[in-house]
Amino acid sequence: MAPRKLTTRRAWLRESAAPPAGPPTPRERIRDRHLPNVSLRTHENRLVRFYDDLVKDKVVVINFMYAECAGICPGITVNLARVQKLLGPRMGRDIFMYSISLEPQHDTPAVLAEYARAHGVGRGWTFLTGAPADVERLRQSLGFVDPDPELDKDKENHIGNIRYGNEPLMLWAACPGMADATWIVESISWVLRTA
């Protein structure tokens, strides 16, 4: 009886041994470099992980904004509301939109919820806030930076672009947030069709 237990244990050890780790796949390399899994809080006050909960296996549209912006944010938000309407039932099913606050100290979930209500945000569009260091890491990793470090220090001069992509295929692009809404939808649909 004892030899049988030993054989079973050996078999179990062989089966449970992890295969040797190979080099990371292109998807893993891009994920690790550009899609940090930081914790964020939604405008509905839910705690989420950026990569695991919001981006993994999805087609997404991402922008950075302020709830109280005297610059381009209100115009981009209004334009993205047009995009949301044009995408119709695909929002929240095939495509997810994320607006991340550059001023997390001010833009609490309650402030973002009011902002979302004021702009008629519907299903599939989430406003996010988080720890300032995590938001900054995300901004840097996603490439929402000015190449001039002096200009980049002033977050009031933030880039008015949106980034959209198909995460499973690691196919990413960007365009101006004030581009024609129908053109933005067409561009997003291009990465969607390749899924």
C-alpha positions in Angstrom: 0.0 0.0 0.0 2.8 2.4 0.8 4.5 2.2 -2.6 1.2 3.1 -4.2 0.8 6.3 -2.2 4.4 7.2 -3.1 3.6 6.7 -6.8 0.5 8.7 -6.5 2.4 11.5 -4.8 5.1 11.5 -7.4 2.4 11.6 -10.2 0.7 14.5 -8.4 4.0 16.4 -8.0 4.8 15.9 -11.8 1.3 17.1 -12.7 1.3 20.1 -10.4 4.8 21.4 -11.4 4.4 24.6 -13.4 5.8 24.5 -16.9 9.0 26.5 -17.4 8.2 30.2 -18.1 9.0 31.2 -21.6 9.6 34.7 -22.9 6.6 37.0 -22.5 4.3 37.2 -25.5 3.9 40.6 -27.3 0.5 41.0 -25.6 2.2 40.5 -22.1 5.0 42.9 -23.0 2.6 45.7 -24.1 0.3 45.0 -21.1 3.2 45.2 -18.6 4.6 48.4 -20.1 1.5 50.4 -21.0 -1.5 49.0 -19.1 -0.7 49.0 -15.3 -3.1 47.3 -13.1 -3.6 50.2 -10.7 -6.6 50.5 -8.5 -9.2 53.1 -9.4 -12.6 54.1 -8.2 -15.6 54.6 -10.6 -18.1 57.4 -10.6 -20.4 54.8 -9.0 -17.9 54.4 -6.2 -16.8 50.9 -7.1 -13.2 49.8 -6.7 -11.7 48.4 -9.9 -8.3 47.4 -11.3 -7.4 49.1 -14.5 -6.2 46.2 -16.5 -8.1 43.2 -15.0 -11.5 44.9 -14.7 -11.6 47.6 -17.3 -9.3 46.8 -20.3 -8.5 43.1 -20.5 -10.3 41.4 -23.4 -12.2 44.5 -24.5 -12.3 47.3 -27.1 -11.9 50.5 -25.1 -11.8 54.3 -25.6 -9.7 56.2 -23.0 -9.3 59.9 -22.3 -8.0 62.1 -19.4 -10.0 65.0 -18.1 -10.9 67.4 -15.2 -14.5 67.8 -13.9 -13.8 71.5 -13.5 -11.8 72.4 -16.6 -11.9 75.8 -18.3 -10.1 74.4 -21.3 -10.8 71.5 -23.7 -12.4 69.0 -21.3 -16.0 70.1 -21.6 -15.9 70.1 -25.4 -14.3 66.7 -25.6 -16.8 65.3 -23.1 -19.7 66.7 -25.2 -18.1 65.2 -28.3 -17.7 61.8 -26.6 -21.3 62.0 -25.7 -22.0 62.2 -29.4 -19.8 59.3 -30.0 -21.6 57.3 -27.3 -25.0 58.0 -29.1 -23.6 57.0 -32.5 -22.3 53.7 -31.0 -25.7 53.0 -29.6 -26.2 49.5 -28.2 -22.5 48.6 -28.8 -21.6 50.7 -25.8 -21.2 48.5 -22.8 -21.3 45.4 -24.9 -18.6 45.7 -27.6 -17.0 49.0 -26.7 -16.2 50.6 -23.3 -15.3 54.2 -22.7 -13.2 55.4 -19.7 -12.6 59.1 -18.7 -9.9 59.3 -16.1 -9.6 62.4 -13.9 -6.3 64.3 -13.8 -7.3 65.9 -10.6 -8.2 63.0 -8.3 -7.9 65.1 -5.2 -10.9 67.1 -6.3 -12.7 64.7 -8.6 -14.2 62.2 -6.1 -16.7 59.6 -7.2 -19.5 61.9 -6.2 -18.1 64.8 -8.2 -17.6 62.5 -11.2 -21.1 61.0 -10.8 -22.6 64.6 -11.0 -20.4 65.3 -14.1 -21.5 62.1 -15.8 -25.2 63.0 -15.1 -24.7 66.5 -16.4 -23.4 65.1 -19.7 -26.0 62.4 -20.2 -23.5 59.5 -19.8 -25.0 56.1 -20.3 -24.1 52.5 -20.2 -20.6 51.6 -21.1 -19.0 54.9 -20.1 -17.2 55.1 -16.8 -15.5 58.1 -15.1 -12.6 57.1 -12.9 -10.4 58.6 -10.1 -7.7 57.2 -7.9 -4.6 57.8 -6.0 -2.6 60.7 -7.6 0.5 58.5 -8.1 -1.6 55.8 -9.8 -3.3 58.2 -12.1 0.0 59.7 -13.0 1.5 56.3 -13.7 -1.5 55.5 -15.9 -1.2 58.9 -17.8 2.5 58.3 -18.4 2.1 54.6 -19.4 -0.7 55.4 -21.9 1.3 58.2 -23.5 -0.9 61.1 -22.5 2.2 63.3 -22.1 3.8 66.3 -23.7 7.3 65.5 -25.0 8.5 68.8 -23.4 9.0 68.0 -19.7 8.5 71.6 -18.7 5.1 71.8 -20.5 4.1 68.4 -19.2 4.5 69.5 -15.6 1.5 71.8 -16.0 -1.5 69.4 -16.1 -3.7 72.4 -17.2 -2.0 71.9 -20.6 -3.1 68.3 -20.9 -3.3 66.6 -24.2 -6.8 66.5 -25.7 -6.4 63.2 -27.4 -8.4 60.0 -26.9 -6.8 56.6 -27.2 -8.8 53.6 -28.4 -7.8 50.0 -28.8 -8.5 46.4 -29.1 -6.7 44.9 -26.1 -6.8 41.2 -27.1 -5.1 42.1 -30.4 -3.0 44.9 -28.8 -4.1 47.1 -31.6 -4.0 50.8 -30.4 -4.5 54.2 -32.0 -5.2 57.8 -30.9 -7.0 60.8 -32.3 -8.0 64.3 -31.3 -10.9 64.3 -28.8 -12.5 67.1 -30.8 -12.4 65.2 -34.1 -15.7 64.7 -35.9 -17.7 62.2 -33.9 -18.6 60.1 -36.9 -14.9 59.9 -37.8 -14.1 58.8 -34.3 -16.8 56.1 -34.5 -15.5 54.9 -37.8 -12.0 54.7 -36.4 -13.1 52.7 -33.3 -15.2 50.4 -35.5 -12.0 49.6 -37.5 -10.3 48.1 -34.4 -13.6 46.5 -33.5 -14.0 44.7 -36.8 -10.5 43.2 -36.5 -11.5 41.4 -33.3 
